[in-house]
Amino acid sequence: MSTKQIFSFVLFSVIAPSLGDKVLSLSDIDFEDTVFGSSSHFVMFYGPWCEHCKNFMPTWSLLAEFYSKIPQGEHVTIAKVDCTKETPLCAKQNIRAYPTLKLYFDHGEIKRYNGKRRISDLKAFVNKFLATSEERDKELMEANEADNGLYTLTAENFDRHVEMGLHFIKFYAPWCSHCRKLAPTWKALAEFHKDNSEITIAKIDCTTEGKKCSEHNIRGFPSLKLFKDGREVDRYEGTRSLDDLKNYLTLKISEHSLLSSAITEKSESAEEIPSDATDMETQIKPFQLTDSNFDAMISFGTTFVKFYAPWCRHCQELAPVWDQLANKCADSSSGPRIAKVDCTEEEQLCRSLGIPAYPTLILFSKGIQKQEYKGPRDLNSLYNFAIKHHDEL
């Protein structure tokens, strides 16, 4: 045992009895109600056998002690989940390495920590996002939330409003007859989503906020635009019935949720990363699809899916190439997306799609099976196929 490990063990032995109760242990039963509630939680997902987890636990306990003394209004709860006992929960949270640290805040926002595992860096990370959350909440409360969830934006609060999450915004002019016709539908859409933490519905009057509307290239009224994490990501061009607008947002919320889960730890285990490592590089992993999320994933854009079995030798040889393909295709925010289905776990799904052998590689577009790939399985060949057929669709 190294000197560092001996020191960590002794320190943990000394402080654990007095600090252990400050770290909240969570289980599958209480996790969602707790971390997606009104307060913020910084959670460590760990394995008791993991050396880095054991070495890091004293620091985590000290962090819990620090935040337990802060006034309740600024409080964050330091928590932990034992993934050997809560395996389904950790799988649902996309935990692939130990320890993994995630901050849950702002009624549904999640940020994964990749920095150094020092008290000062951990505090800075928490304080950064909680301060942002509190400032945004304050501004949104001041933004005249009228008509059951419909936010009224101005040049002063626009950027802060859209900086995190999804936001559907109507750019309008009061004199515009089409805007007046849409107004009651827009209010109904806002009311429908008023309790949905994944989306906000807003409007901005371009006669009073002309500069802000010009920044977003508004050339006609009404213009309906979707913003994600501070950037415009889509312009709605469909019909303006309430049902069509609802369906559009259901699709976009699903898309946002699935894409947000794609960024994970490096493909190597965090067990192999020193506990005092600098900011860890992240990699995009292929989407792991199941019967419950398959239809939602392939319903939009282009998705290239590998159907495999873990025991299959050819699948094992393809696995690292498929990971590399996911990273290479991730350079384009609009796809194609790279995904995979374990047919030993999803037998019924694979059977319904008529998967004949492993691996089977199929490209889907907007919910429709377009083409099976039967070419060479090197990275460039797979990439060229995915990009070519994505561009054609």
Summary of the structure (lengths in Angstrom):
residues: 393
radius of gyration: 23.8
end to end distance: 57.8
largest distance: 76.2
contacts: 1148
relative contact order: 0.08
helix: 42%
strand: 22%
